[in-house]
Amino acid sequence: MKLPRRNFLHLLAVAAALPTVSHFARAQAYPSRPVRIVAAFPAGGSADLHARLMGQWLSERLGQQFIVENRPGAGGNIGTEAVVRAQPDGYTLLLAATPNAINATLYDKLNFDFIRDIAPVAGIVHGGQVMVLHPSHPTKTVADFIAYAKANPGKINMASGGIGSPGHLAGELFKIMAGVNLIHVPYRGEGPALTDAISGQVELMFVSASPSLEFIRAGKLRALAVTTATRSPALPDVPSVAETVPGYEATAWAGMGAPKGTPPEIIERLNGQINAGLASPAIKARYTDLGIVPLILSPSDFGKFVAEDTQRWAKVIRAANIKPE
């Protein structure tokens, strides 16, 4: 039977639209069961905070639980690899962060390539760290600390959340640019390191703003400086390291990733919801109070951001000859 030309063209148009309709329906149906957000770092650190804050928002907006699972180890590589190996169906996500960019150079042999194997979903935040001391320490400014460190080479302990962590690299960059010799004390996560910094077990720490601000404001830690190029609105009276060490800047980020091959329509749906959360007054105010800036980007722009950050930290790792444990 020969179809009239008009009917034939109509059938062609319907057939061409079927994949688009199918993709749209799949995105609209997502999620139909709980979603796991893997935070590859211990509870109590900044990555954990971002995962839980965004997980709560997504749970409320999408009608399914977004459950945070902490899987620390190997500087974030264990949790990251678990997501790389997961089904690319949108039901396993990664709270990605600066260590993922750092580890690409820090580790010679990984079972995955972060940029290749994790699809960028959305940025979450971008901000600096805080250079902190126990209040009993005799120095009160960056200049004082540098003078003290030069008078006591190799005697000052510097805590971090682990070898190759953002705090470690911020400290190594400081050592290079300020010309001081500090002893690095790596911990298994930023939370445990912060606990010992508060108790005075270690003297110095470069720590994320989000978990440290309450202790700074309570007088349990002394903030010498922030690592952003300019002062932070959350700590307006605290100078930047760059005011004493010109050109110094060390920032960190967090975002959401998914296994490579996750349907683009699901990634776009998650990106839209995460960006809506970052623009919401409640979350925006929360991050402003913590001194960090929402990182509202498309999936492709977030991917470019991560690639550029990977190259930036590669230079510091090579200059300081940092090796993993």
ZIPE-V644484 format. One record per pair of residues at least 24 apart in sequence whose C-alpha atoms are under 8 Angstrom apart, sorted by the first residue. I is the first residue (numbers start at 1). J is the second residue. Records with the same first field share a line. If there is no record, write none. Layout:
BEGIN
I = J ; J
END
This chain:
BEGIN
23 = 265
24 = 265
26 = 265 ; 266
27 = 265 ; 266 ; 269
30 = 266
31 = 62 ; 63 ; 64 ; 90 ; 91
32 = 64
33 = 64 ; 65 ; 91
34 = 64 ; 65 ; 66 ; 67 ; 91
35 = 64 ; 65 ; 66 ; 67 ; 90 ; 91 ; 92 ; 93
36 = 66 ; 67 ; 68 ; 69 ; 91 ; 92 ; 93
37 = 66 ; 67 ; 68 ; 69 ; 92 ; 93 ; 94 ; 95
38 = 68 ; 69 ; 70 ; 71 ; 79 ; 80 ; 83 ; 92 ; 93 ; 94 ; 95
39 = 68 ; 69 ; 70 ; 71 ; 72 ; 79 ; 94 ; 95 ; 96
40 = 70 ; 71 ; 72 ; 73 ; 75 ; 76 ; 77 ; 78 ; 79 ; 80 ; 94 ; 95
41 = 70 ; 71 ; 72 ; 73 ; 75 ; 76 ; 79 ; 189
42 = 70 ; 71 ; 72 ; 188 ; 189 ; 190 ; 191
43 = 70 ; 191
44 = 190 ; 191 ; 211
45 = 189 ; 190 ; 191 ; 211
46 = 190 ; 208 ; 210 ; 211
47 = 95 ; 97 ; 254
50 = 95 ; 124 ; 254
51 = 95
54 = 274 ; 277
57 = 274 ; 277
58 = 273 ; 274
61 = 273
72 = 189
73 = 188
75 = 99 ; 103 ; 162 ; 163 ; 164 ; 165
76 = 100
77 = 103
81 = 111 ; 112
83 = 258 ; 259
84 = 112 ; 117 ; 118 ; 258 ; 259 ; 260
85 = 259
86 = 259
87 = 259
88 = 258 ; 259 ; 260 ; 261 ; 262 ; 263
89 = 262 ; 263
90 = 258 ; 262 ; 263 ; 266 ; 267
92 = 258 ; 259
93 = 256 ; 257 ; 258 ; 259
94 = 256 ; 257 ; 258
95 = 254 ; 255 ; 256 ; 257
96 = 254 ; 255 ; 256 ; 257
97 = 252 ; 253 ; 254 ; 255
98 = 165 ; 166 ; 252 ; 253 ; 254 ; 309
99 = 164 ; 165 ; 166
101 = 306 ; 307 ; 309 ; 310 ; 313
102 = 164 ; 165 ; 166 ; 310 ; 313 ; 314
103 = 164
104 = 310
105 = 310 ; 314 ; 317
106 = 164 ; 314 ; 317 ; 322 ; 323 ; 324
107 = 323 ; 324
115 = 303 ; 306 ; 307
116 = 260
117 = 259 ; 260
118 = 257 ; 258 ; 259 ; 260
119 = 257 ; 258 ; 259 ; 260 ; 261 ; 262 ; 303
120 = 256 ; 257 ; 258 ; 299 ; 300 ; 302 ; 303
121 = 255 ; 256 ; 257 ; 258 ; 267 ; 268 ; 270 ; 271 ; 298 ; 299 ; 302
122 = 255 ; 256 ; 257 ; 270 ; 271 ; 274 ; 275 ; 296 ; 297 ; 298 ; 299 ; 302
123 = 253 ; 254 ; 255 ; 256 ; 294 ; 295 ; 296 ; 297 ; 298 ; 299 ; 302
124 = 253 ; 254 ; 255 ; 256 ; 274 ; 275 ; 278 ; 294 ; 295 ; 296
125 = 253 ; 254 ; 255 ; 292 ; 293 ; 294 ; 295 ; 296
126 = 251 ; 252 ; 253 ; 254 ; 292 ; 293 ; 294 ; 295
127 = 209 ; 228 ; 251 ; 252 ; 253 ; 291 ; 292 ; 293
128 = 208 ; 209 ; 226 ; 227 ; 228 ; 250 ; 251 ; 252 ; 292
129 = 167 ; 206 ; 207 ; 208 ; 209 ; 226 ; 227 ; 228 ; 250 ; 251 ; 252
130 = 205 ; 206 ; 207 ; 208 ; 209 ; 212 ; 223 ; 224 ; 225 ; 226 ; 227
131 = 204 ; 205 ; 206 ; 207 ; 223 ; 224 ; 225 ; 226 ; 227
132 = 204 ; 205 ; 206 ; 207 ; 221 ; 222 ; 223 ; 224 ; 225
133 = 197 ; 203 ; 204 ; 205 ; 221 ; 222 ; 223 ; 224
134 = 197 ; 198 ; 199 ; 200 ; 203 ; 204 ; 220 ; 221 ; 222
135 = 219 ; 220 ; 221 ; 222
136 = 200
137 = 203
140 = 222 ; 224
141 = 224 ; 225
142 = 224 ; 225 ; 241 ; 244
143 = 244
146 = 178 ; 180
149 = 180 ; 181 ; 182
150 = 180 ; 181
153 = 180 ; 181 ; 182
154 = 181 ; 182 ; 183
155 = 182 ; 183
156 = 181 ; 182 ; 183 ; 203 ; 204
157 = 182 ; 183 ; 184 ; 185 ; 202 ; 203 ; 204
158 = 182 ; 183 ; 184 ; 185 ; 202 ; 203 ; 204 ; 205
159 = 184 ; 185 ; 186 ; 187 ; 193 ; 197 ; 202 ; 203 ; 204 ; 205 ; 206
160 = 184 ; 185 ; 186 ; 187 ; 189 ; 190 ; 193 ; 205 ; 206 ; 207
161 = 186 ; 187 ; 188 ; 189 ; 190 ; 191 ; 192 ; 193
162 = 186 ; 187 ; 188 ; 189 ; 190
163 = 322 ; 323 ; 324 ; 325
164 = 322 ; 324
166 = 252
167 = 205 ; 206 ; 207 ; 208
168 = 206
169 = 313 ; 316 ; 317
170 = 206 ; 227 ; 250
171 = 205 ; 206
172 = 316 ; 320
173 = 248 ; 250 ; 316
174 = 248
176 = 320
177 = 245 ; 248
178 = 245
197 = 221
209 = 290 ; 291 ; 292
210 = 290 ; 291 ; 292
213 = 290
227 = 251
232 = 291
233 = 288 ; 291
234 = 288 ; 289 ; 290 ; 291
235 = 291
267 = 299
268 = 299
271 = 298 ; 299
END
